[in-house]
Amino acid sequence: MYLPKQGDICYMNFSTGKGHEQNGIRSAIIISKDNYNKFTQMVVLCPITTNIKKFPTHYELLKTKKVHGAVLCEHIRSIDFKARKLTFVEKISKDELVEILDIINGMIELN
């Protein structure tokens, strides 16, 4: 079974059965820490869109090989990764992860 790790890009089933615009299989990036994922069987992630817009809360992926698009940092989700059937696609670079986490921290700084 796949255990998601921080910085992984995965495919997941966003369908909720309620007709939302984000239904279907989509790519997303895991932002939660590895221990959280392991012990809770949940992940915190942000979806990735191919509809690139220059918003300050979006991060365009430029170094990835398989998935192209922008991380929607304002669309943070917490999901059960077993129920949503996550599958690994590729890992982002440490630099990209830091940039994404900086955007998120700027939105919800907790200190």
C-alpha positions as CSV (number, residue, x, y, z in Angstrom):
1,M,0.0,0.0,0.0
2,Y,1.2,3.5,-0.9
3,L,2.1,5.7,2.1
4,P,2.0,9.3,0.9
5,K,5.0,11.5,1.8
6,Q,5.3,15.3,2.0
7,G,6.2,16.6,-1.5
8,D,4.6,13.7,-3.4
9,I,2.4,14.4,-6.3
10,C,-0.3,11.9,-6.5
11,Y,-3.5,11.1,-8.4
12,M,-6.6,10.9,-6.3
13,N,-10.4,10.6,-6.7
14,F,-11.9,14.0,-5.9
15,S,-15.4,12.7,-6.6
16,T,-17.8,13.2,-3.7
17,G,-20.9,12.1,-5.6
18,K,-22.4,15.6,-5.3
19,G,-21.7,17.0,-8.8
20,H,-18.9,19.4,-7.8
21,E,-16.7,20.9,-10.5
22,Q,-13.6,19.1,-9.2
23,N,-15.1,15.6,-9.5
24,G,-13.0,12.9,-11.0
25,I,-9.3,11.8,-10.9
26,R,-7.0,14.8,-10.4
27,S,-3.5,15.5,-9.4
28,A,-2.6,16.9,-6.0
29,I,0.5,17.6,-3.8
30,I,0.9,16.3,-0.3
31,I,1.8,19.1,2.1
32,S,1.4,17.2,5.4
33,K,4.4,15.7,7.2
34,D,5.2,12.0,6.8
35,N,4.4,11.1,10.4
36,Y,1.0,12.7,10.3
37,N,0.2,10.7,7.2
38,K,1.4,7.5,8.6
39,F,-0.3,7.7,12.0
40,T,-3.7,9.2,11.0
41,Q,-4.2,7.6,7.6
42,M,-5.0,11.1,6.4
43,V,-3.1,13.6,4.3
44,V,-3.3,17.3,3.9
45,L,-3.0,18.3,0.2
46,C,-3.5,20.9,-2.4
47,P,-5.0,20.1,-5.8
48,I,-3.1,20.9,-9.0
49,T,-4.8,22.5,-12.0
50,T,-3.8,22.7,-15.6
51,N,-5.7,26.0,-15.9
52,I,-2.8,28.3,-15.0
53,K,-3.7,31.7,-13.7
54,K,-1.2,34.2,-12.2
55,F,-2.7,34.3,-8.7
56,P,-0.5,34.9,-5.7
57,T,-1.9,31.8,-4.0
58,H,-1.0,29.6,-7.0
59,Y,2.5,28.0,-7.5
60,E,3.3,26.9,-11.1
61,L,5.2,23.7,-11.3
62,L,8.2,24.1,-13.6
63,K,10.5,21.3,-12.7
64,T,8.2,18.3,-12.7
65,K,8.4,15.7,-15.5
66,K,4.9,14.1,-15.4
67,V,2.5,16.6,-14.0
68,H,2.3,20.2,-15.3
69,G,0.1,22.9,-13.9
70,A,-0.3,25.1,-10.8
71,V,-0.7,24.1,-7.2
72,L,-3.9,25.7,-5.7
73,C,-2.5,26.6,-2.3
74,E,-5.8,28.2,-1.2
75,H,-7.7,24.9,-1.7
76,I,-6.2,22.9,1.2
77,R,-7.9,19.7,1.8
78,S,-7.6,16.9,4.5
79,I,-8.6,13.5,3.2
80,D,-8.5,9.8,4.0
81,F,-5.9,8.6,1.5
82,K,-7.1,5.0,1.5
83,A,-10.7,5.9,0.7
84,R,-9.6,8.3,-2.0
85,K,-7.2,5.7,-3.5
86,L,-4.1,7.9,-3.9
87,T,-1.5,6.7,-6.3
88,F,2.0,8.1,-6.5
89,V,3.1,10.0,-9.6
90,E,6.3,11.9,-8.8
91,K,8.2,13.9,-6.2
92,I,8.7,17.6,-6.3
93,S,12.1,19.2,-5.5
94,K,12.8,20.5,-2.0
95,D,13.0,24.1,-3.4
96,E,9.5,23.8,-4.9
97,L,8.1,22.3,-1.6
98,V,9.6,25.3,0.4
99,E,8.0,27.8,-2.1
100,I,4.6,26.1,-1.7
101,L,4.8,25.9,2.1
102,D,5.8,29.6,2.2
103,I,2.7,30.5,0.2
104,I,0.5,28.5,2.6
105,N,2.2,29.9,5.6
106,G,1.7,33.4,4.3
107,M,-2.1,32.7,4.1
108,I,-2.6,31.1,7.5
109,E,0.4,32.0,9.6
110,L,-0.3,30.5,13.0
111,N,2.2,32.3,15.3
